[in-house]
Amino acid sequence: MKQELVEDLRSDAVLPRVLALPRYLQEVYWWAYVHPNAIRVFERQWLVNAILWGNFSKLRDVALHALSPVQGRVLQIACVYGDLTGRLADRIVGTSSLDVVDIVPGQLGNLQRKLAGRAGISLFQRNSVALGFADNTYDRTLLFFLLHEQPEAVRRQTLAEALRVTAPGGRIVIADYHCPSRWHPLYYLLRPVLALLEPYALDLWRNDIASWLPQDIKVRIESRRTFFGGLYQLVVLVRE
Ligand SMILES: C[S@@+](CC[C@H](N)C(=O)[O-])C[C@H]1O[C@@H](n2cnc3c(N)ncnc32)[C@H](O)[C@@H]1O
């Protein structure tokens, strides 16, 4: 199968041809994802690893392990700098497929270059709050460090969409920030930095991801683990 940036032909939804960028991306994260120089600056494995205090590979690998076996239809909601998607593609079993969505066309173009024509992967310009895929489409869904970037209402809708498109029995894997212990050496340093640069991230310090799950879709929390003194978490949900 060729790798392509496609309109979703399977969707019943009528999608606008040009998707507007959400306000938080334009106002808070323009420098990281939207600015023409963003990819040139941030698309470096060592830099994304440094931003996660040396934990990128660890978190990538535990997320991939939680998705394994990577089979059936797999969805990654939002691109990630570094080699996460390539490693995910490496784990795809047999005739399984991987779809990746992102709202910023430049991010999809960057991913397309990184994947260099690998088979079985399709990229879609989509907003995580309105994915436009049919209910119960996917067997595995990955949200890697997206939720902390979104205002609460958007985050709730992203989770609702992730659950809606994941089939019963399917797994949703979430890696993101979490509140570290007060004794963590970074606790007092990171708080003001996040407040300044990633203002919605502190929501994940204060609240459990479960508090943003939709009420009308049955889901079970299969596991939760924290890493690096509690600064990061991996949550695995199973759609019921
Ligand atoms: C997954 S998050 C953060 C990942 C991580 N910090 C990294 O190193 O790349 C970044 C991606 O989310 C995308 N994104 C943010 N809001 C989105 C939305 N509402 N719908 C789809 N993609 C979104 C951005 O365009 C960006 O490519």
The ligand as an SDF file (V2000), in Angstrom:
LIG
                    3D

 27 29  0  0  0  0  0  0  0  0999 V2000
    1.4270   15.0430   19.8810 C   0  0  0  0  0  0  0  0  0  0  0  0
    1.6410   16.6480   20.2870 S   0  0  0  0  0  0  0  0  0  0  0  0
    3.1660   16.6990   21.1850 C   0  0  0  0  0  0  0  0  0  0  0  0
    4.1990   15.6840   20.8830 C   0  0  0  0  0  0  0  0  0  0  0  0
    5.5620   15.8790   21.4600 C   0  0  0  0  0  0  0  0  0  0  0  0
    5.6530   17.0010   22.3420 N   0  0  0  0  0  0  0  0  0  0  0  0
    6.5940   15.9810   20.3630 C   0  0  0  0  0  0  0  0  0  0  0  0
    7.7280   15.8520   20.6570 O   0  0  0  0  0  0  0  0  0  0  0  0
    6.2720   16.1450   19.1940 O   0  0  0  0  0  0  0  0  0  0  0  0
    2.1080   17.5970   18.9060 C   0  0  0  0  0  0  0  0  0  0  0  0
    1.2600   17.4390   17.6770 C   0  0  0  0  0  0  0  0  0  0  0  0
   -0.1140   17.5510   17.9650 O   0  0  0  0  0  0  0  0  0  0  0  0
   -0.7320   18.2090   16.8900 C   0  0  0  0  0  0  0  0  0  0  0  0
   -2.0380   18.6870   17.3360 N   0  0  0  0  0  0  0  0  0  0  0  0
   -2.2800   19.5700   18.3200 C   0  0  0  0  0  0  0  0  0  0  0  0
   -3.6120   19.7720   18.4440 N   0  0  0  0  0  0  0  0  0  0  0  0
   -4.2150   18.9750   17.5290 C   0  0  0  0  0  0  0  0  0  0  0  0
   -5.5700   18.7240   17.1780 C   0  0  0  0  0  0  0  0  0  0  0  0
   -6.5810   19.3560   17.7960 N   0  0  0  0  0  0  0  0  0  0  0  0
   -5.8190   17.8340   16.2100 N   0  0  0  0  0  0  0  0  0  0  0  0
   -4.8110   17.1980   15.5760 C   0  0  0  0  0  0  0  0  0  0  0  0
   -3.5040   17.3930   15.8430 N   0  0  0  0  0  0  0  0  0  0  0  0
   -3.2130   18.2680   16.8230 C   0  0  0  0  0  0  0  0  0  0  0  0
    0.2600   19.2880   16.5180 C   0  0  0  0  0  0  0  0  0  0  0  0
    0.0560   19.7980   15.2290 O   0  0  0  0  0  0  0  0  0  0  0  0
    1.5780   18.5430   16.6520 C   0  0  0  0  0  0  0  0  0  0  0  0
    1.9830   17.9450   15.4620 O   0  0  0  0  0  0  0  0  0  0  0  0
  1  2  1  0
  2  3  1  0
  2 10  1  0
  3  4  1  0
  4  5  1  0
  5  6  1  0
  5  7  1  0
  7  8  2  0
  7  9  1  0
 10 11  1  0
 11 12  1  0
 11 26  1  0
 12 13  1  0
 13 14  1  0
 13 24  1  0
 14 15  1  0
 14 23  1  0
 15 16  2  0
 16 17  1  0
 17 18  1  0
 17 23  2  0
 18 19  1  0
 18 20  2  0
 20 21  1  0
 21 22  2  0
 22 23  1  0
 24 25  1  0
 24 26  1  0
 26 27  1  0
M  CHG  2   2   1   9  -1
M  END
$$$$
